[in-house]
């Protein structure tokens, strides 16, 4: 848990006992929480702080415990993450450690804000390990009950923050997968935002909300079209006449009216990318012979790759460089 021991101060500030160096020479204050640190090391890492510290200060500058105090608007929890990395480097967050999305997002945002490029790039790399450009990686990231790569885990609701960070940092490669997951959110969450672990609300820009709403219908139709194409009874490689008849039955079921409802459509949105062919589970438990199953699996793999390649266009965004280049 990220809850360090804290002590009340007579001036009303709360000392951070993790990032509080007795011989530090500057104090950062964030929402009543204070960190005592070394000015030189902070300036060495951040152009923003370097410029701030080089500006001549008035003799009446506010001090705290004998140190100049700098007031920031950041959340203390986020600032603590950044200071941990600046002062402890990889000794605190190991490169192979699986971090929570919230910690990674905080580090990317503050490192971007304070122009600490090496920190921003390192933690963007973690985020891109999940919000990726390759279908094979995406399948691994989104399989099972929880989402994540070996170096970051996340919730479906974190997709909103991922979109916002991609926009903030100009990381276009993250947008298709992040926006796609936003399409799978419930309508209320999509319109009003999602609560973060700290209680704050993360919301999409209205333009991105519109993209997701429009894309839901497009993705739903794409799902229907790809399944309809998959179960084509005249597929030349389907040699078994009995299985051709069964495939036609499946094709008719795909056109069932229940597939036109939005709730069912949202439930299906993951299917073109993240589920492999299983005739017994996905299409009404109709038995298909092993040879024909193999044919359908190969066809589905091809269609899934095609859909992944088209995902940026389906979402109404530009194709990022290197997209689907595996």
URBEL-V470830 format. One record per residue. N is the residue number from 1. RES is the residue in one small letter. PHI is phi in whole degrees, -180 to 180 (999 if undefined). PSI is psi in degrees with one decimal (* if undefined). NEAR is the number of other ideal C-beta (glycine too) atoms within 8 Angstrom. Layout:
n:N res:RES phi:PHI psi:PSI near:NEAR
n:N res:RES phi:PHI psi:PSI near:NEAR
This chain:
n:1 res:x phi:999 psi:142.2 near:2
n:2 res:x phi:-94 psi:60.2 near:6
n:3 res:x phi:-130 psi:86.7 near:3
n:4 res:x phi:-72 psi:160.0 near:8
n:5 res:x phi:-67 psi:136.8 near:4
n:6 res:x phi:-131 psi:154.0 near:9
n:7 res:x phi:-129 psi:137.4 near:7
n:8 res:x phi:-72 psi:145.5 near:5
n:9 res:x phi:-114 psi:143.7 near:9
n:10 res:x phi:-57 psi:-28.8 near:4
n:11 res:x phi:-78 psi:-5.6 near:5
n:12 res:x phi:100 psi:-6.6 near:5
n:13 res:x phi:-85 psi:157.5 near:10
n:14 res:x phi:-110 psi:118.8 near:10
n:15 res:x phi:-71 psi:139.5 near:10
n:16 res:x phi:-93 psi:112.1 near:13
n:17 res:x phi:-80 psi:-10.9 near:8
n:18 res:x phi:-82 psi:-46.8 near:7
n:19 res:x phi:-109 psi:71.3 near:11
n:20 res:x phi:-146 psi:100.4 near:11
n:21 res:x phi:-98 psi:123.3 near:8
n:22 res:x phi:-59 psi:-31.5 near:5
n:23 res:x phi:-100 psi:13.2 near:4
n:24 res:x phi:-63 psi:156.7 near:12
n:25 res:x phi:-122 psi:11.1 near:6
n:26 res:x phi:-151 psi:148.4 near:14
n:27 res:x phi:-119 psi:129.2 near:14
n:28 res:x phi:-101 psi:130.8 near:12
n:29 res:x phi:-115 psi:128.8 near:13
n:30 res:x phi:-135 psi:108.3 near:14
n:31 res:x phi:53 psi:45.4 near:7
n:32 res:x phi:84 psi:0.9 near:8
n:33 res:x phi:-108 psi:132.2 near:12
n:34 res:x phi:-119 psi:141.3 near:16
n:35 res:x phi:-123 psi:128.4 near:14
n:36 res:x phi:-103 psi:120.1 near:13
n:37 res:x phi:-137 psi:-176.3 near:14
n:38 res:x phi:-100 psi:120.3 near:9
n:39 res:x phi:-60 psi:-43.3 near:11
n:40 res:x phi:-61 psi:-43.3 near:6
n:41 res:x phi:-68 psi:-38.1 near:10
n:42 res:x phi:-66 psi:-44.2 near:13
n:43 res:x phi:-66 psi:-33.5 near:11
n:44 res:x phi:-64 psi:-32.0 near:7
n:45 res:x phi:-92 psi:-28.6 near:10
n:46 res:x phi:-123 psi:122.8 near:11
n:47 res:x phi:-65 psi:-35.1 near:7
n:48 res:x phi:-63 psi:-49.8 near:9
n:49 res:x phi:-68 psi:-33.5 near:12
n:50 res:x phi:-61 psi:-45.5 near:10
n:51 res:x phi:-66 psi:-39.5 near:8
n:52 res:x phi:-62 psi:-43.2 near:8
n:53 res:x phi:-76 psi:-19.9 near:10
n:54 res:x phi:-86 psi:-12.8 near:6
n:55 res:x phi:-75 psi:127.3 near:6
n:56 res:x phi:-57 psi:131.2 near:3
n:57 res:x phi:-98 psi:144.8 near:6
n:58 res:x phi:-65 psi:153.1 near:5
n:59 res:x phi:-65 psi:-20.8 near:4
n:60 res:x phi:-93 psi:17.4 near:4
n:61 res:x phi:-59 psi:139.6 near:7
n:62 res:x phi:-64 psi:136.2 near:6
n:63 res:x phi:-126 psi:163.2 near:8
n:64 res:x phi:-144 psi:121.5 near:11
n:65 res:x phi:51 psi:41.4 near:6
n:66 res:x phi:82 psi:1.3 near:4
n:67 res:x phi:-115 psi:145.4 near:11
n:68 res:x phi:-62 psi:144.2 near:9
n:69 res:x phi:-114 psi:135.1 near:12
n:70 res:x phi:-114 psi:122.6 near:9
n:71 res:x phi:-92 psi:128.8 near:6
n:72 res:x phi:-121 psi:159.2 near:8
n:73 res:x phi:-99 psi:4.3 near:5
n:74 res:x phi:-76 psi:159.8 near:10
n:75 res:x phi:-75 psi:137.8 near:10
n:76 res:x phi:-56 psi:-38.8 near:10
n:77 res:x phi:-62 psi:-41.0 near:9
n:78 res:x phi:-68 psi:-43.4 near:11
n:79 res:x phi:-63 psi:-36.7 near:15
n:80 res:x phi:-62 psi:-41.9 near:14
n:81 res:x phi:-57 psi:-45.8 near:12
n:82 res:x phi:-66 psi:-44.5 near:15
n:83 res:x phi:-67 psi:-33.3 near:12
n:84 res:x phi:-58 psi:-45.8 near:12
n:85 res:x phi:-70 psi:-40.4 near:12
n:86 res:x phi:-64 psi:-42.5 near:12
n:87 res:x phi:-93 psi:-21.7 near:9
n:88 res:x phi:-118 psi:-13.6 near:8
n:89 res:x phi:59 psi:-141.3 near:7
n:90 res:x phi:-74 psi:-3.6 near:7
n:91 res:x phi:-72 psi:-22.5 near:5
n:92 res:x phi:-91 psi:-58.4 near:7
n:93 res:x phi:-108 psi:103.6 near:9
n:94 res:x phi:-67 psi:147.0 near:6
n:95 res:x phi:-59 psi:-27.8 near:6
n:96 res:x phi:-98 psi:9.0 near:5
n:97 res:x phi:-85 psi:136.7 near:7
n:98 res:x phi:-84 psi:113.0 near:8
n:99 res:x phi:-99 psi:156.1 near:11
n:100 res:x phi:-70 psi:147.8 near:9
n:101 res:x phi:-56 psi:-40.7 near:14
n:102 res:x phi:-59 psi:-40.1 near:10
n:103 res:x phi:-67 psi:-43.5 near:11
n:104 res:x phi:-64 psi:-44.2 near:13
n:105 res:x phi:-62 psi:-42.1 near:13
n:106 res:x phi:-62 psi:-42.9 near:13
n:107 res:x phi:-66 psi:-41.5 near:14
n:108 res:x phi:-64 psi:-46.3 near:14
n:109 res:x phi:-64 psi:-48.2 near:11
n:110 res:x phi:-73 psi:-37.0 near:14
n:111 res:x phi:-64 psi:-35.6 near:14
n:112 res:x phi:-68 psi:-44.3 near:10
n:113 res:x phi:-61 psi:-42.9 near:8
n:114 res:x phi:-99 psi:12.7 near:11
n:115 res:x phi:55 psi:48.9 near:9
n:116 res:x phi:-103 psi:82.9 near:12
n:117 res:x phi:-63 psi:-39.9 near:7
n:118 res:x phi:-67 psi:-32.6 near:7
n:119 res:x phi:-73 psi:-45.9 near:13
n:120 res:x phi:-57 psi:-47.3 near:13
n:121 res:x phi:-67 psi:-38.2 near:8
n:122 res:x phi:-64 psi:-39.9 near:8
n:123 res:x phi:-88 psi:-22.8 near:12
n:124 res:x phi:-65 psi:-35.8 near:12
n:125 res:x phi:-61 psi:-41.0 near:8
n:126 res:x phi:-61 psi:-43.8 near:13
n:127 res:x phi:-66 psi:-37.7 near:17
n:128 res:x phi:-71 psi:-16.3 near:11
n:129 res:x phi:-68 psi:-19.9 near:12
n:130 res:x phi:-104 psi:-47.7 near:14
n:131 res:x phi:-93 psi:82.0 near:10
n:132 res:x phi:-107 psi:180.0 near:11
n:133 res:x phi:-109 psi:-11.9 near:12
n:134 res:x phi:-103 psi:134.6 near:9
n:135 res:x phi:-63 psi:-41.3 near:11
n:136 res:x phi:-61 psi:-40.7 near:7
n:137 res:x phi:-68 psi:-41.0 near:12
n:138 res:x phi:-59 psi:-40.4 near:13
n:139 res:x phi:-62 psi:-39.3 near:10
n:140 res:x phi:-70 psi:-42.3 near:8
n:141 res:x phi:-63 psi:-36.5 near:12
n:142 res:x phi:-105 psi:7.0 near:9
n:143 res:x phi:-84 psi:155.2 near:6
n:144 res:x phi:83 psi:-179.2 near:3
n:145 res:x phi:-73 psi:-23.9 near:2
n:146 res:x phi:-119 psi:154.9 near:5
n:147 res:x phi:-99 psi:147.0 near:9
n:148 res:x phi:155 psi:163.7 near:10
n:149 res:x phi:-109 psi:176.7 near:12
n:150 res:x phi:-60 psi:-18.3 near:6
n:151 res:x phi:-115 psi:-0.7 near:10
n:152 res:x phi:-160 psi:138.1 near:14
n:153 res:x phi:-119 psi:153.7 near:10
n:154 res:x phi:-152 psi:165.8 near:11
n:155 res:x phi:-104 psi:161.8 near:6
n:156 res:x phi:-55 psi:-41.4 near:8
n:157 res:x phi:-63 psi:-21.9 near:10
n:158 res:x phi:-70 psi:-10.7 near:12
n:159 res:x phi:-61 psi:-32.3 near:14
n:160 res:x phi:-63 psi:-47.9 near:15
n:161 res:x phi:-63 psi:-36.2 near:11
n:162 res:x phi:-63 psi:-40.6 near:17
n:163 res:x phi:-62 psi:-46.0 near:15
n:164 res:x phi:-64 psi:-37.9 near:11
n:165 res:x phi:-70 psi:-38.4 near:15
n:166 res:x phi:-60 psi:-42.4 near:15
n:167 res:x phi:-65 psi:-44.3 near:10
n:168 res:x phi:-60 psi:-44.3 near:8
n:169 res:x phi:-97 psi:-2.9 near:10
n:170 res:x phi:71 psi:27.1 near:6
n:171 res:x phi:-91 psi:80.9 near:11
n:172 res:x phi:-65 psi:-26.8 near:9
n:173 res:x phi:-64 psi:-22.5 near:13
n:174 res:x phi:-83 psi:-19.2 near:14
n:175 res:x phi:-64 psi:-46.4 near:15
n:176 res:x phi:-59 psi:-49.5 near:13
n:177 res:x phi:-69 psi:-37.7 near:13
n:178 res:x phi:-68 psi:-44.1 near:13
n:179 res:x phi:-66 psi:-36.8 near:16
n:180 res:x phi:-60 psi:-43.8 near:13
n:181 res:x phi:-67 psi:-33.4 near:11
n:182 res:x phi:-61 psi:-33.8 near:14
n:183 res:x phi:-62 psi:-24.0 near:14
n:184 res:x phi:-88 psi:-5.1 near:10
n:185 res:x phi:-72 psi:154.3 near:14
n:186 res:x phi:-63 psi:156.5 near:6
n:187 res:x phi:-59 psi:-41.0 near:6
n:188 res:x phi:-62 psi:-44.4 near:6
n:189 res:x phi:-66 psi:-40.2 near:11
n:190 res:x phi:-63 psi:-40.8 near:13
n:191 res:x phi:-81 psi:-39.4 near:7
n:192 res:x phi:-104 psi:-9.4 near:7
n:193 res:x phi:96 psi:173.9 near:10
n:194 res:x phi:-122 psi:143.8 near:11
n:195 res:x phi:-76 psi:134.9 near:8
n:196 res:x phi:-87 psi:165.0 near:10
n:197 res:x phi:-56 psi:-28.1 near:5
n:198 res:x phi:-88 psi:2.7 near:7
n:199 res:x phi:95 psi:-10.8 near:5
n:200 res:x phi:-76 psi:164.4 near:7
n:201 res:x phi:-109 psi:130.2 near:8
n:202 res:x phi:-109 psi:122.6 near:11
n:203 res:x phi:-127 psi:150.7 near:8
n:204 res:x phi:-78 psi:151.6 near:12
n:205 res:x phi:-62 psi:143.2 near:8
n:206 res:x phi:-52 psi:-35.8 near:6
n:207 res:x phi:-64 psi:-36.3 near:6
n:208 res:x phi:-76 psi:-31.0 near:12
n:209 res:x phi:-61 psi:-44.2 near:11
n:210 res:x phi:-62 psi:-41.8 near:8
n:211 res:x phi:-59 psi:-43.1 near:12
n:212 res:x phi:-68 psi:-41.2 near:15
n:213 res:x phi:-63 psi:-45.4 near:8
n:214 res:x phi:-64 psi:-39.3 near:9
n:215 res:x phi:-70 psi:-26.5 near:14
n:216 res:x phi:-57 psi:-48.2 near:13
n:217 res:x phi:-64 psi:-42.7 near:8
n:218 res:x phi:-64 psi:-43.0 near:9
n:219 res:x phi:-67 psi:-37.6 near:13
n:220 res:x phi:-61 psi:-47.0 near:12
n:221 res:x phi:-65 psi:-36.8 near:8
n:222 res:x phi:-63 psi:-39.9 near:12
n:223 res:x phi:-60 psi:-48.6 near:13
n:224 res:x phi:-60 psi:-45.0 near:11
n:225 res:x phi:-64 psi:-42.2 near:8
n:226 res:x phi:-69 psi:-38.7 near:13
n:227 res:x phi:-68 psi:-37.5 near:9
n:228 res:x phi:-64 psi:-39.4 near:11
n:229 res:x phi:-70 psi:-37.8 near:8
n:230 res:x phi:-60 psi:-47.2 near:10
n:231 res:x phi:-92 psi:56.4 near:13
n:232 res:x phi:-90 psi:111.5 near:9
n:233 res:x phi:-66 psi:-16.5 near:10
n:234 res:x phi:-99 psi:15.4 near:6
n:235 res:x phi:-56 psi:122.4 near:9
n:236 res:x phi:-57 psi:-32.5 near:4
n:237 res:x phi:-79 psi:-8.8 near:6
n:238 res:x phi:-85 psi:100.1 near:13
n:239 res:x phi:-88 psi:-21.5 near:5
n:240 res:x phi:-84 psi:118.0 near:9
n:241 res:x phi:-65 psi:-36.8 near:5
n:242 res:x phi:-64 psi:-42.9 near:7
n:243 res:x phi:-69 psi:-32.0 near:11
n:244 res:x phi:-61 psi:-40.3 near:11
n:245 res:x phi:-64 psi:-43.1 near:9
n:246 res:x phi:-66 psi:-37.7 near:11
n:247 res:x phi:-63 psi:-37.0 near:16
n:248 res:x phi:-64 psi:-37.4 near:10
n:249 res:x phi:-61 psi:-45.6 near:9
n:250 res:x phi:-61 psi:-42.1 near:13
n:251 res:x phi:-59 psi:-40.4 near:12
n:252 res:x phi:-67 psi:-36.7 near:8
n:253 res:x phi:-65 psi:-32.2 near:9
n:254 res:x phi:-61 psi:-31.6 near:11
n:255 res:x phi:-85 psi:10.6 near:8
n:256 res:x phi:-57 psi:139.0 near:7
n:257 res:x phi:-56 psi:-27.3 near:4
n:258 res:x phi:-64 psi:-21.1 near:6
n:259 res:x phi:-73 psi:-10.8 near:11
n:260 res:x phi:-87 psi:-7.8 near:6
n:261 res:x phi:-78 psi:143.1 near:7
n:262 res:x phi:-66 psi:-38.4 near:7
n:263 res:x phi:-60 psi:-45.6 near:6
n:264 res:x phi:-66 psi:-35.5 near:10
n:265 res:x phi:-63 psi:-44.9 near:15
n:266 res:x phi:-62 psi:-39.0 near:11
n:267 res:x phi:-62 psi:-29.7 near:6
n:268 res:x phi:-89 psi:-11.2 near:10
n:269 res:x phi:-59 psi:-27.4 near:14
n:270 res:x phi:-77 psi:-21.4 near:9
n:271 res:x phi:-58 psi:-42.1 near:9
n:272 res:x phi:-62 psi:-20.0 near:11
n:273 res:x phi:-111 psi:-34.6 near:11
n:274 res:x phi:-118 psi:5.1 near:8
n:275 res:x phi:-123 psi:135.6 near:6
n:276 res:x phi:-91 psi:165.3 near:6
n:277 res:x phi:-61 psi:125.1 near:8
n:278 res:x phi:-146 psi:94.5 near:7
n:279 res:x phi:-61 psi:-30.6 near:13
n:280 res:x phi:-73 psi:-30.5 near:6
n:281 res:x phi:-98 psi:-35.4 near:6
n:282 res:x phi:-99 psi:-19.7 near:8
n:283 res:x phi:-129 psi:39.7 near:9
n:284 res:x phi:86 psi:18.0 near:5
n:285 res:x phi:59 psi:36.6 near:7
n:286 res:x phi:-88 psi:127.7 near:9
n:287 res:x phi:-76 psi:128.5 near:7
n:288 res:x phi:-120 psi:137.4 near:10
n:289 res:x phi:-63 psi:155.1 near:9
n:290 res:x phi:-55 psi:-40.5 near:5
n:291 res:x phi:-63 psi:-44.7 near:8
n:292 res:x phi:-73 psi:-32.4 near:13
n:293 res:x phi:-60 psi:-41.7 near:11
n:294 res:x phi:-62 psi:-41.2 near:8
n:295 res:x phi:-61 psi:-44.8 near:11
n:296 res:x phi:-69 psi:-35.6 near:15
n:297 res:x phi:-62 psi:-44.9 near:10
n:298 res:x phi:-64 psi:-39.8 near:8
n:299 res:x phi:-65 psi:-41.1 near:11
n:300 res:x phi:-65 psi:-39.7 near:11
n:301 res:x phi:-58 psi:-42.8 near:9
n:302 res:x phi:-64 psi:-42.8 near:8
n:303 res:x phi:-67 psi:-37.3 near:12
n:304 res:x phi:-65 psi:-42.4 near:12
n:305 res:x phi:-64 psi:-39.4 near:10
n:306 res:x phi:-63 psi:-43.9 near:9
n:307 res:x phi:-65 psi:-41.5 near:13
n:308 res:x phi:-62 psi:-41.8 near:12
n:309 res:x phi:-61 psi:-36.6 near:8
n:310 res:x phi:-85 psi:-4.5 near:9
n:311 res:x phi:-54 psi:-46.5 near:12
n:312 res:x phi:-56 psi:-44.3 near:12
n:313 res:x phi:-65 psi:-38.4 near:8
n:314 res:x phi:-62 psi:-31.3 near:11
n:315 res:x phi:-88 psi:-5.3 near:14
n:316 res:x phi:77 psi:30.6 near:7
n:317 res:x phi:-125 psi:166.2 near:10
n:318 res:x phi:-70 psi:151.5 near:5
n:319 res:x phi:-77 psi:119.3 near:6
n:320 res:x phi:-67 psi:150.6 near:11
n:321 res:x phi:-58 psi:134.3 near:5
n:322 res:x phi:81 psi:7.1 near:6
n:323 res:x phi:-66 psi:133.5 near:11
n:324 res:x phi:53 psi:41.7 near:10
n:325 res:x phi:-96 psi:11.2 near:6
n:326 res:x phi:-64 psi:* near:7
